[in-house]
Amino acid sequence: MDIRENYSLKLYNTFGIEAKAKYFAEVSTLQDLKNILSFRRENNLPILFIGGGSNMLFVNDFSGIVLKLNLKGIDILNEDEEYVYVHAQGSENWHQFVQWTLMQDFGGLENLSLIPGNVGTAPMQNIGAYGVEVKDYITEVQTLDLDTGKERIFKNEDCNFGYRESIFKNELKGQYVLVGVTFKLTKNNHVLHIDYGAIKSELEQEQVISPTIQDISAAVIRIRESKLPDPSQIGNSGSFFKNPVITDAEFDEIIKNNPDISYYKTDTGVKLAAGWLIEHAGWKGKRFGDAGVHDKQALVLVNYGNATGKEIYDLSQQIIDDVQSKFGVTLTREVNIIQ
């Protein structure tokens, strides 16, 4: 095992934050991973897994071992006339995996195109966009127990999926590493999700009358590229905050003074657009040294060069406090804070 000490993580997180790991290693097989887990247990070290590094903010150095996972591979497990079951290893790049499914004409994940990160982090966050959540296509999640090194399969119903939530982020946080995911996708008669306003407008602009799943993916990519900064150009982690869900009664109060507020109703309440709240609180485009709010999408916090994780975190707290003060709504961070 090649375990490096006092290792810089600047290139391993999309915020581009300078932080150091006490130990760092990369693994490409399950056996290597099990060996590293044994090393971790023997030395009683905290552990952090890095995939694409797209959903984390380092506020401090990490005093344990950081593992960069390189578990790759995509396999078709089973299929019939209507559905196909595809297993992807956890280190497969999410967007590249989605594009692979589209090349096979497998439907379901097209609205989730260009979301940063890897396959293994998708269930943990229950990633979602444009009216679609990944939980609706996951059948199983393959994991390793960090304490025993034993494999365990979680069925969809075991994962306690919620809005940007799962059992791996809550009750079982820090107990398992996600090494593979199985998806159930359509082979024909694809169900298209185009009711989200931005997608519908984009398809109309491109004069697409009868969209395919590939058309929807292309539309989503254009929308995301027009709003979200490229992490290779400006350090960021995509959407920093969750869209808050409030009760109907709370919404009735807010809309009295904010008739143009961006929202849509769900089974659990009314979901507000966090970006709208942040922008209308006056934060869009603001910059404090190298920490700032993106000028095209207020939901995205950015590192313009050498911002520290604490500076980004403190900015996020100021935004949370201000939105609470002005709208009575509490924003929650979507990004994992590494302290």
MIBA-374420 format. One record per atom (N, C-alpha, C): x negated, y, z; residue number from 1; atom name. Coordinates in steps of 0.02 Angstrom, whole numbers. Each point is the difference from the previous one (the first is absolute). Example, Ala and Ser with C-alpha at 12.3 -4.5 7.8 and 13.67 -1.06 7.14 Angstrom:
x_y_z_pos_site
-660_-284_390_1_N
45_59_0_1_CA
-45_60_0_1_C
18_53_-36_2_N
-42_59_3_2_CA
39_55_37_2_C
//
This chain:
x_y_z_pos_site
-42_-60_0_1_N
42_60_0_1_CA
-44_62_0_1_C
17_47_-43_2_N
-37_63_-3_2_CA
39_52_40_2_C
-19_10_62_3_N
33_48_44_3_CA
-46_60_9_3_C
25_58_-21_4_N
-40_61_4_4_CA
21_41_61_4_C
-48_38_28_5_N
13_39_60_5_CA
-1_74_-14_5_C
40_38_41_6_N
3_72_-5_6_CA
12_23_-72_6_C
52_-26_-30_7_N
11_4_-72_7_CA
51_55_-17_7_C
-17_43_-49_8_N
45_54_-20_8_CA
61_-26_-36_8_C
59_28_17_9_N
63_-21_-30_9_CA
27_53_-48_9_C
-39_50_-15_10_N
23_56_-42_10_CA
26_-24_-68_10_C
-33_-49_-29_11_N
20_-25_-66_11_CA
56_-51_3_11_C
21_-19_61_12_N
49_-53_8_12_CA
68_26_23_12_C
9_65_3_13_N
66_28_15_13_CA
14_57_-49_13_C
61_2_-26_14_N
16_46_-54_14_CA
4_73_23_14_C
1_11_65_15_N
-6_69_25_15_CA
-72_25_-7_15_C
-47_-47_-7_16_N
-71_21_-4_16_CA
-26_27_65_16_C
25_-26_56_17_N
-21_23_67_17_CA
-64_-37_20_17_C
-47_38_26_18_N
-62_-31_24_18_CA
12_-29_70_18_C
-6_-66_4_19_N
6_-36_63_19_CA
-46_-61_-5_19_C
-22_-25_56_20_N
-45_-57_0_20_CA
31_-59_37_20_C
-16_-59_-25_21_N
20_-62_33_21_CA
-61_-29_37_21_C
11_-25_61_22_N
-55_-32_36_22_CA
-26_-60_-40_22_C
47_-39_-28_23_N
-18_-56_-45_23_CA
45_3_-61_23_C
-27_-24_-56_24_N
38_0_-63_24_CA
-19_-62_-40_24_C
51_-32_-30_25_N
-13_-58_-43_25_CA
53_-4_-54_25_C
-18_-34_-55_26_N
47_-13_-54_26_CA
10_-76_-6_26_C
62_-21_-12_27_N
14_-71_-7_27_CA
40_-13_-64_27_C
-17_-56_-33_28_N
33_-17_-64_28_CA
37_-66_3_28_C
-6_-38_55_29_N
35_-63_7_29_CA
31_-5_69_29_C
49_-44_6_30_N
32_-9_64_30_CA
-49_-29_52_30_C
-46_-42_-23_31_N
-49_-28_46_31_CA
-46_54_27_31_C
-23_45_-43_32_N
-41_57_23_32_CA
39_41_51_32_C
64_10_-14_33_N
42_39_45_33_CA
4_-35_68_33_C
10_-66_0_34_N
4_-37_63_34_CA
-65_4_39_34_C
-57_-1_-36_35_N
-65_6_33_35_CA
-9_68_33_35_C
22_52_-35_36_N
-5_68_28_36_CA
46_6_61_36_C
59_-30_-3_37_N
45_2_57_37_CA
-30_-34_60_37_C
-37_-54_-11_38_N
-35_-34_55_38_CA
-53_46_31_38_C
-38_35_-43_39_N
-51_48_23_39_CA
34_54_42_39_C
57_23_-23_40_N
36_53_35_40_CA
23_-24_68_40_C
26_-62_4_41_N
24_-26_64_41_CA
-58_-11_49_41_C
-56_-26_-26_42_N
-58_-13_43_42_CA
-28_64_30_42_C
7_55_-36_43_N
-28_64_23_43_CA
53_47_27_43_C
63_-25_4_44_N
55_38_29_44_CA
6_70_-32_44_C
3_2_-66_45_N
0_63_-37_45_CA
70_16_-26_45_C
19_64_2_46_N
59_19_-37_46_CA
-14_-7_-75_46_C
53_-10_-40_47_N
-10_-13_-71_47_CA
47_44_-41_47_C
-24_22_-57_48_N
40_40_-46_48_CA
-11_-26_-71_48_C
55_-12_-36_49_N
-4_-24_-68_49_CA
11_57_-49_49_C
-43_2_-51_50_N
6_51_-52_50_CA
12_-34_-66_50_C
53_20_-33_51_N
12_-24_-68_51_CA
-19_55_-48_51_C
50_37_-23_52_N
-13_58_-43_52_CA
-17_62_39_52_C
9_-2_67_53_N
-17_57_42_53_CA
47_59_-10_53_C
61_-14_-24_54_N
44_54_-21_54_CA
52_21_52_54_C
3_-34_55_55_N
53_17_48_55_CA
-28_8_70_55_C
-58_33_5_56_N
-31_8_65_56_CA
-35_67_5_56_C
-3_24_61_57_N
-36_62_15_57_CA
-45_-13_60_57_C
-66_5_-11_58_N
-48_-9_54_58_CA
-8_65_39_58_C
21_-2_63_59_N
-8_58_44_59_CA
-67_-5_37_59_C
-22_-62_12_60_N
-64_-13_34_60_CA
-37_-56_-36_60_C
-62_-13_20_61_N
-36_-59_-22_61_CA
36_-62_26_61_C
-13_-58_-31_62_N
32_-62_22_62_CA
-52_-42_38_62_C
17_-18_62_63_N
-50_-31_44_63_CA
-3_-76_-8_63_C
37_-28_-46_64_N
-1_-73_-10_64_CA
-27_-18_-69_64_C
32_-51_-30_65_N
-21_-23_-66_65_CA
54_17_-52_65_C
-22_29_-55_66_N
44_16_-56_66_CA
-12_-51_-54_66_C
55_-31_-24_67_N
-4_-51_-51_67_CA
30_25_-65_67_C
-40_-1_-53_68_N
25_15_-67_68_CA
19_-66_-33_68_C
64_-8_-14_69_N
25_-63_-28_69_CA
-4_1_-77_69_C
-27_-53_-28_70_N
-3_-8_-73_70_CA
30_-67_-21_70_C
60_-13_25_71_N
35_-63_-16_71_CA
41_12_-63_71_C
-19_-32_-55_72_N
31_14_-65_72_CA
32_-63_-30_72_C
51_12_-42_73_N
32_-54_-36_73_CA
75_9_-6_73_C
29_-18_-58_74_N
72_2_-11_74_CA
21_-67_-30_74_C
52_-31_29_75_N
23_-65_-23_75_CA
76_-2_-5_75_C
24_-33_-52_76_N
72_-14_-6_76_CA
13_-66_35_76_C
40_2_53_77_N
12_-60_40_77_CA
57_-42_-27_77_C
52_34_-24_78_N
60_-36_-22_78_CA
42_48_-42_78_C
42_-28_-43_79_N
45_42_-39_79_CA
57_-41_-28_79_C
55_34_-14_80_N
56_-31_-35_80_CA
22_49_-54_80_C
60_-7_-26_81_N
21_43_-54_81_CA
8_73_21_81_C
16_11_64_82_N
16_68_23_82_CA
-57_33_39_82_C
-35_-40_41_83_N
-48_30_46_83_CA
-69_-33_-5_83_C
-50_39_23_84_N
-68_-27_4_84_CA
-28_19_69_84_C
-37_-47_29_85_N
-32_12_66_85_CA
-74_9_-11_85_C
-25_59_17_86_N
-69_18_-12_86_CA
-36_12_66_86_C
-57_-33_9_87_N
-41_10_60_87_CA
-61_42_-19_87_C
-11_54_38_88_N
-58_43_-11_88_CA
-42_3_64_88_C
-65_-7_-8_89_N
-45_7_57_89_CA
0_72_26_89_C
-14_8_64_90_N
8_64_33_90_CA
-43_56_-26_90_C
-57_-15_-31_91_N
-45_53_-22_91_CA
12_21_-73_91_C
50_-28_-32_92_N
17_24_-67_92_CA
24_72_5_92_C
-25_42_-44_93_N
23_70_-2_93_CA
75_1_-16_93_C
39_37_40_94_N
72_-1_-8_94_CA
23_21_-69_94_C
-24_57_-24_95_N
23_26_-64_95_CA
-19_-47_-57_95_C
-61_-27_3_96_N
-20_-47_-52_96_CA
42_-64_2_96_C
20_-21_60_97_N
45_-58_6_97_CA
68_16_-31_97_C
27_58_15_98_N
64_19_-30_98_CA
-5_1_-76_98_C
-54_27_-27_99_N
-8_1_-72_99_CA
-7_-70_-29_99_C
-30_-45_37_100_N
-5_-70_-22_100_CA
70_-30_-5_100_C
43_12_50_101_N
68_-27_-2_101_CA
38_27_-60_101_C
-11_63_-17_102_N
35_31_-56_102_CA
-24_-29_-67_102_C
-64_-16_-3_103_N
-26_-30_-62_103_CA
30_-69_-11_103_C
20_-34_54_104_N
34_-64_-6_104_CA
76_9_-9_104_C
23_62_2_105_N
71_18_-2_105_CA
37_-27_61_105_C
-33_1_58_106_N
32_-18_63_106_CA
25_64_33_106_C
64_1_18_107_N
30_61_26_107_CA
7_2_75_107_C
1_61_27_108_N
12_11_71_108_CA
-44_54_30_108_C
-64_2_-20_109_N
-48_43_33_109_CA
-16_64_-39_109_C
34_10_-57_110_N
-17_56_-44_110_CA
6_69_33_110_C
49_9_45_111_N
7_64_34_111_CA
-56_14_49_111_C
-39_-52_16_112_N
-54_6_49_112_CA
-68_9_-34_112_C
1_18_-63_113_N
-62_12_-37_113_CA
-40_57_30_113_C
-66_-5_-4_114_N
-48_51_19_114_CA
-2_16_75_114_C
31_-42_41_115_N
-8_8_72_115_CA
-70_-24_18_115_C
-37_41_38_116_N
-69_-20_16_116_CA
-1_-58_49_116_C
-58_-35_3_117_N
-9_-54_47_117_CA
-2_-68_-33_117_C
-1_-51_41_118_N
-4_-69_-23_118_CA
63_-39_17_118_C
6_-60_-28_119_N
59_-42_10_119_CA
10_-15_74_119_C
-54_-13_37_120_N
6_-20_70_120_CA
30_53_45_120_C
-7_64_-19_121_N
28_53_42_121_CA
72_15_-19_121_C
24_-25_-57_122_N
68_15_-22_122_CA
53_-23_49_122_C
-3_-63_26_123_N
51_-21_48_123_CA
-7_35_68_123_C
-61_15_19_124_N
-11_31_65_124_CA
38_67_4_124_C
-6_40_-54_125_N
33_65_-2_125_CA
71_-5_-28_125_C
18_-58_-28_126_N
61_-5_-40_126_CA
3_59_-48_126_C
-50_4_-44_127_N
-5_57_-46_127_CA
64_7_-41_127_C
15_62_-17_128_N
60_13_-39_128_CA
-6_65_-38_128_C
39_6_-53_129_N
2_61_-40_129_CA
59_-3_-47_129_C
30_58_-12_130_N
52_8_-51_130_CA
55_-53_7_130_C
24_-7_62_131_N
57_-44_13_131_CA
-14_-73_6_131_C
-64_-20_2_132_N
-18_-71_4_132_CA
-48_-11_58_132_C
9_-55_37_133_N
-46_-20_53_133_CA
-27_-69_-17_133_C
-64_-11_16_134_N
-31_-63_-19_134_CA
30_-60_37_134_C
30_11_58_135_N
30_-54_39_135_CA
51_-40_-40_135_C
32_33_-48_136_N
53_-33_-38_136_CA
-27_-50_-51_136_C
-66_-4_-6_137_N
-30_-46_-49_137_CA
-50_-48_32_137_C
-12_8_65_138_N
-47_-44_35_138_CA
37_-61_27_138_C
-28_-59_-12_139_N
28_-61_29_139_CA
-43_-25_59_139_C
-66_7_-6_140_N
-45_-24_53_140_CA
-60_45_6_140_C
-27_4_61_141_N
-63_35_12_141_CA
-48_-50_33_141_C
-59_-9_-31_142_N
-50_-46_26_142_CA
-48_39_45_142_C
-11_-26_60_143_N
-42_35_49_143_CA
-50_-46_33_143_C
-48_31_35_144_N
-45_-35_46_144_CA
8_31_69_144_C
5_-43_51_145_N
3_23_69_145_CA
-71_23_20_145_C
-6_61_24_146_N
-66_27_17_146_CA
-31_-34_60_146_C
40_-28_44_147_N
-27_-33_60_147_CA
-21_-72_-13_147_C
37_-34_-43_148_N
-13_-72_-11_148_CA
-30_-15_-68_148_C
8_46_-48_149_N
-23_-13_-68_149_CA
46_-46_-39_149_C
56_-19_30_150_N
46_-45_-34_150_CA
46_37_-48_150_C
18_-34_-55_151_N
45_30_-49_151_CA
72_-6_24_151_C
39_51_-16_152_N
71_0_16_152_CA
39_35_-57_152_C
55_-31_-20_153_N
43_28_-52_153_CA
61_33_33_153_C
12_63_-18_154_N
59_35_22_154_CA
50_4_-58_154_C
60_-27_11_155_N
53_8_-49_155_CA
25_73_3_155_C
35_21_-53_156_N
24_69_-3_156_CA
38_18_64_156_C
44_-44_22_157_N
42_16_58_157_CA
-40_3_65_157_C
-61_-26_0_158_N
-43_3_59_158_CA
-35_67_7_158_C
0_40_-53_159_N
-43_59_-3_159_CA
30_63_30_159_C
65_-4_19_160_N
33_59_30_160_CA
-11_63_-40_160_C
12_-4_-65_161_N
-11_58_-43_161_CA
49_56_16_161_C
-24_61_-1_162_N
41_60_6_162_CA
-30_54_-44_162_C
25_60_6_163_N
-27_55_-40_163_CA
-72_15_19_163_C
-46_-18_-44_164_N
-72_8_10_164_CA
-23_-37_62_164_C
34_-55_17_165_N
-16_-37_61_165_CA
0_-75_-14_165_C
-34_-36_44_166_N
1_-73_-1_166_CA
-23_-25_68_166_C
7_-64_11_167_N
-23_-30_63_167_CA
-75_7_8_167_C
-36_4_-56_168_N
-74_5_1_168_CA
-23_69_22_168_C
44_49_-6_169_N
-16_68_19_169_CA
23_15_71_169_C
44_-43_26_170_N
29_13_66_170_CA
-14_-57_49_170_C
48_-48_6_171_N
-7_-52_51_171_CA
-64_-40_-4_171_C
-24_-14_-61_172_N
-60_-41_-9_172_CA
-60_40_-24_172_C
1_64_11_173_N
-55_43_-22_173_CA
-66_-24_29_173_C
-49_-8_-43_174_N
-66_-20_23_174_CA
-8_-74_15_174_C
51_-41_-15_175_N
-4_-71_15_175_CA
-12_-43_-62_175_C
15_26_-59_176_N
-7_-38_-62_176_CA
-32_42_-55_176_C
-35_-33_-45_177_N
-23_33_-61_177_CA
40_-31_-58_177_C
24_43_-45_178_N
41_-22_-56_178_CA
-46_-16_-59_178_C
1_-63_-21_179_N
-47_-22_-52_179_CA
32_-18_-66_179_C
67_-2_-3_180_N
33_-16_-62_180_CA
75_12_5_180_C
32_13_-57_181_N
72_14_0_181_CA
32_-35_-60_181_C
59_-30_11_182_N
38_-31_-54_182_CA
61_42_-16_182_C
10_12_-64_183_N
55_43_-23_183_CA
48_-40_-45_183_C
64_15_6_184_N
51_-28_-44_184_CA
21_55_-49_184_C
-15_-10_-64_185_N
12_50_-51_185_CA
46_-27_-54_185_C
32_44_-36_186_N
46_-21_-52_186_CA
-37_-11_-66_186_C
25_-49_-39_187_N
-29_-14_-66_187_CA
43_30_-56_187_C
63_11_14_188_N
44_32_-47_188_CA
58_30_39_188_C
45_34_-34_189_N
56_34_34_189_CA
-26_43_58_189_C
-53_38_-14_190_N
-31_41_52_190_CA
50_52_27_190_C
-1_9_66_191_N
41_51_31_191_CA
-41_65_1_191_C
24_50_-35_192_N
-37_63_-6_192_CA
22_50_53_192_C
-48_32_31_193_N
15_51_50_193_CA
-20_68_-28_193_C
48_33_-31_194_N
-15_64_-33_194_CA
43_57_26_194_C
36_-12_55_195_N
45_52_25_195_CA
-37_56_36_195_C
-61_-14_22_196_N
-39_52_33_196_CA
-10_57_-49_196_C
16_61_22_197_N
3_58_-44_197_CA
-61_10_-44_197_C
-59_-6_30_198_N
-61_15_-38_198_CA
-10_-50_-57_198_C
16_-63_12_199_N
-8_-51_-52_199_CA
50_13_-57_199_C
62_13_18_200_N
51_13_-51_200_CA
-20_60_-43_200_C
-23_53_32_201_N
-21_60_-38_201_CA
-59_-14_-45_201_C
-48_-39_25_202_N
-59_-16_-39_202_CA
18_-42_-61_202_C
44_-49_8_203_N
21_-41_-56_203_CA
39_41_-52_203_C
42_46_24_204_N
36_44_-46_204_CA
-48_45_-39_204_C
-50_25_35_205_N
-49_43_-33_205_CA
-38_-37_-54_205_C
-14_-64_12_206_N
-35_-41_-49_206_CA
48_-31_-51_206_C
64_17_6_207_N
53_-24_-46_207_CA
3_-77_-2_207_C
-7_-30_61_208_N
6_-72_6_208_CA
72_-16_18_208_C
36_-31_-46_209_N
72_-12_9_209_CA
11_-66_37_209_C
-34_-53_-21_210_N
8_-66_30_210_CA
-68_-21_29_210_C
-15_22_61_211_N
-67_-11_28_211_CA
-14_-73_16_211_C
-62_-19_-9_212_N
-25_-65_21_212_CA
-36_10_67_212_C
-19_-56_31_213_N
-38_7_62_213_CA
-67_35_-13_213_C
-27_-9_-59_214_N
-62_34_-18_214_CA
11_76_-7_214_C
57_19_-27_215_N
17_72_-6_215_CA
6_31_69_215_C
31_-36_46_216_N
9_27_67_216_CA
-68_8_35_216_C
-44_-50_-8_217_N
-67_6_29_217_CA
-37_60_-29_217_C
4_10_-65_218_N
-34_56_-32_218_CA
27_66_26_218_C
67_3_10_219_N
30_61_26_219_CA
-24_14_71_219_C
-2_-52_42_220_N
-24_7_69_220_CA
-72_24_1_220_C
-41_-29_-43_221_N
-71_20_-3_221_CA
-6_74_-18_221_C
38_22_-49_222_N
-4_71_-20_222_CA
22_45_57_222_C
54_-20_35_223_N
24_41_56_223_CA
-52_4_55_223_C
-28_-58_18_224_N
-48_-1_55_224_CA
-64_39_-18_224_C
-22_-8_-62_225_N
-61_35_-20_225_CA
11_75_-2_225_C
61_22_-13_226_N
14_72_-2_226_CA
4_31_69_226_C
13_-42_51_227_N
10_26_68_227_CA
-56_-16_48_227_C
-31_-58_-9_228_N
-48_-25_50_228_CA
-72_8_-24_228_C
-43_26_42_229_N
-70_9_-20_229_CA
-38_-67_-4_229_C
-47_-4_-45_230_N
-42_-59_-8_230_CA
-51_-1_57_230_C
-1_-54_42_231_N
-47_-3_56_231_CA
-73_5_-22_231_C
-15_-18_-63_232_N
-69_5_-23_232_CA
-20_73_-12_232_C
50_44_-4_233_N
-13_71_-10_233_CA
10_40_63_233_C
53_-15_38_234_N
14_34_63_234_CA
19_-54_51_234_C
-36_-2_56_235_N
14_-50_51_235_CA
71_4_26_235_C
36_-55_-2_236_N
68_-1_27_236_CA
22_-73_9_236_C
56_-9_32_237_N
27_-67_11_237_CA
72_-6_-23_237_C
17_38_-52_238_N
68_-1_-25_238_CA
46_32_50_238_C
61_-24_5_239_N
49_28_46_239_CA
-24_-9_73_239_C
-6_56_35_240_N
-26_-3_68_240_CA
55_-13_51_240_C
62_23_-17_241_N
56_-6_46_241_CA
56_-43_-29_241_C
38_-32_44_242_N
60_-35_-21_242_CA
57_50_-12_242_C
46_-19_-43_243_N
62_39_-7_243_CA
44_-16_61_243_C
17_50_40_244_N
38_-14_61_244_CA
73_-19_-14_244_C
26_-47_39_245_N
70_-20_-5_245_CA
37_27_61_245_C
54_38_-11_246_N
38_29_54_246_CA
72_-24_-4_246_C
38_13_53_247_N
70_-21_2_247_CA
42_48_-43_247_C
60_-22_-16_248_N
46_43_-38_248_CA
16_63_39_248_C
7_-5_66_249_N
16_58_41_249_CA
-58_50_-1_249_C
-61_-26_5_250_N
-59_45_-3_250_CA
-5_33_-68_250_C
15_-38_-52_251_N
-2_28_-67_251_CA
51_56_-9_251_C
60_-10_27_252_N
52_51_-6_252_CA
-22_67_31_252_C
-40_-4_52_253_N
-25_61_32_253_CA
-54_33_-43_253_C
-46_-41_-26_254_N
-56_27_-39_254_CA
24_33_-64_254_C
47_-32_-34_255_N
21_25_-66_255_CA
38_65_5_255_C
26_17_58_256_N
34_64_8_256_CA
-46_58_-16_256_C
-62_-5_23_257_N
-49_54_-11_257_CA
-47_-13_-58_257_C
3_-62_-28_258_N
-45_-19_-54_258_CA
39_-38_-54_258_C
46_36_-35_259_N
43_-34_-48_259_CA
-36_-32_-59_259_C
-62_22_-13_260_N
-38_-27_-57_260_CA
-50_-53_21_260_C
6_-26_61_261_N
-48_-49_25_261_CA
3_-64_-43_261_C
-58_-30_-11_262_N
-5_-61_-41_262_CA
12_-61_45_262_C
49_-42_-20_263_N
18_-58_41_263_CA
35_-52_-43_263_C
6_-60_28_264_N
47_-49_-27_264_CA
22_-47_56_264_C
62_-24_-6_265_N
30_-39_53_265_CA
-18_-74_-7_265_C
-11_-32_58_266_N
-18_-70_2_266_CA
48_-37_47_266_C
-9_-65_6_267_N
42_-39_44_267_CA
-12_16_74_267_C
-58_28_14_268_N
-19_14_70_268_CA
5_74_18_268_C
20_42_-46_269_N
3_71_14_269_CA
-16_41_-61_269_C
-25_61_11_270_N
-17_44_-55_270_CA
-76_9_-1_270_C
-30_-16_-57_271_N
-73_6_-7_271_CA
-16_69_-30_271_C
-40_37_36_272_N
-22_66_-23_272_CA
-67_-5_-34_272_C
-13_44_-47_273_N
-65_2_-34_273_CA
-49_38_44_273_C
-49_-36_26_274_N
-50_32_44_274_CA
-37_55_-38_274_C
-13_-12_-64_275_N
-34_51_-40_275_CA
39_66_-3_275_C
66_-5_-5_276_N
43_59_-1_276_CA
-6_38_66_276_C
4_-37_55_277_N
-4_31_66_277_CA
-66_36_10_277_C
-55_-32_-21_278_N
-67_29_9_278_CA
-8_61_-44_278_C
24_-5_-63_279_N
-6_57_-46_279_CA
41_59_25_279_C
62_-13_22_280_N
42_55_22_280_CA
-17_26_69_280_C
-45_-35_35_281_N
-28_27_61_281_CA
-61_44_-15_281_C
-20_2_-64_282_N
-53_45_-21_282_CA
-70_-28_-3_282_C
-6_-68_0_283_N
-66_-30_3_283_CA
-29_-19_-68_283_C
39_-4_-50_284_N
-24_-23_-65_284_CA
-57_45_-25_284_C
-56_-32_-18_285_N
-57_37_-28_285_CA
-45_34_51_285_C
17_-5_64_286_N
-42_33_50_286_CA
-65_-39_10_286_C
-52_37_15_287_N
-66_-31_8_287_CA
-35_30_60_287_C
-31_-43_39_288_N
-37_22_59_288_CA
-69_-32_-3_288_C
-49_38_-25_289_N
-65_-30_-14_289_CA
8_-50_-56_289_C
-21_-62_11_290_N
7_-53_-50_290_CA
60_-44_11_290_C
41_15_50_291_N
61_-37_13_291_CA
59_40_-26_291_C
46_-32_-36_292_N
55_38_-27_292_CA
60_-42_-20_292_C
52_36_-22_293_N
61_-31_-26_293_CA
-1_10_-76_293_C
12_-52_-37_294_N
-6_4_-73_294_CA
48_51_-28_294_C
-23_35_-53_295_N
41_55_-27_295_CA
56_-23_-46_295_C
0_-65_-18_296_N
54_-26_-43_296_CA
48_-46_38_296_C
-24_-30_54_297_N
41_-47_38_297_CA
-15_10_74_297_C
48_30_35_298_N
-11_17_71_298_CA
-5_-61_45_298_C
19_-58_-25_299_N
-3_-62_39_299_CA
-71_-26_6_299_C
-46_29_-40_300_N
-68_-25_-4_300_CA
-49_48_35_300_C
-36_-26_49_301_N
-55_37_30_301_CA
-64_-18_-35_301_C
-45_49_-7_302_N
-60_-12_-41_302_CA
-63_22_36_302_C
-55_-32_-21_303_N
-67_18_21_303_CA
-36_30_-60_303_C
-10_66_2_304_N
-31_34_-57_304_CA
-75_-10_-4_304_C
-29_-33_49_305_N
-73_-11_-3_305_CA
-26_-34_62_305_C
-7_38_53_306_N
-32_-26_60_306_CA
43_7_63_306_C
65_-4_-8_307_N
44_2_58_307_CA
-12_-61_44_307_C
6_8_65_308_N
-4_-57_45_308_CA
69_-31_9_308_C
1_-61_23_309_N
64_-32_13_309_CA
40_37_52_309_C
-34_28_50_310_N
36_38_52_310_CA
32_62_-29_310_C
-33_33_-48_311_N
29_60_-31_311_CA
63_-18_-39_311_C
-2_-56_-36_312_N
60_-22_-36_312_CA
55_-18_49_312_C
-18_-36_53_313_N
49_-20_50_313_CA
32_60_34_313_C
-42_48_20_314_N
26_60_33_314_CA
47_39_-46_314_C
-17_3_-64_315_N
45_33_-49_315_CA
67_-36_-2_315_C
-2_-66_-1_316_N
63_-38_-2_316_CA
42_14_62_316_C
-32_7_57_317_N
37_14_62_317_CA
32_69_-2_317_C
-35_49_-27_318_N
28_67_-7_318_CA
62_-2_-45_318_C
-3_-39_-53_319_N
57_-6_-45_319_CA
59_-33_35_319_C
-14_-54_37_320_N
53_-35_37_320_CA
34_47_49_320_C
-40_38_37_321_N
27_47_50_321_CA
42_54_-34_321_C
-24_27_-56_322_N
35_55_-34_322_CA
66_-23_-31_322_C
-1_-59_-32_323_N
62_-27_-29_323_CA
51_-14_55_323_C
-23_-26_57_324_N
45_-12_56_324_CA
31_66_25_324_C
-42_51_3_325_N
24_65_25_325_CA
51_31_-48_325_C
-13_-6_-66_326_N
43_35_-48_326_CA
62_-40_-21_326_C
-5_-66_0_327_N
56_-40_-24_327_CA
29_-49_51_327_C
-35_-8_57_328_N
23_-48_50_328_CA
-9_-72_-22_328_C
-46_-12_-46_329_N
-14_-67_-27_329_CA
-72_-18_16_329_C
-11_-61_26_330_N
-67_-22_17_330_CA
-29_-43_-56_330_C
-54_22_-29_331_N
-35_-38_-51_331_CA
-44_-53_32_331_C
-8_-56_-34_332_N
-43_-54_24_332_CA
-54_-13_-52_332_C
-62_-9_22_333_N
-54_-15_-46_333_CA
8_-69_-31_333_C
-10_-5_-65_334_N
0_-64_-33_334_CA
-70_-30_-1_334_C
-50_42_0_335_N
-70_-21_-3_335_CA
-21_-29_68_335_C
-40_-53_-1_336_N
-27_-29_62_336_CA
-56_43_27_336_C
5_19_62_337_N
-51_42_31_337_CA
-50_-45_37_337_C
-63_3_-20_338_N
-54_-40_31_338_CA
-37_44_49_338_C
11_-12_66_339_N
-30_43_51_339_CA
-56_-35_37_339_C
//
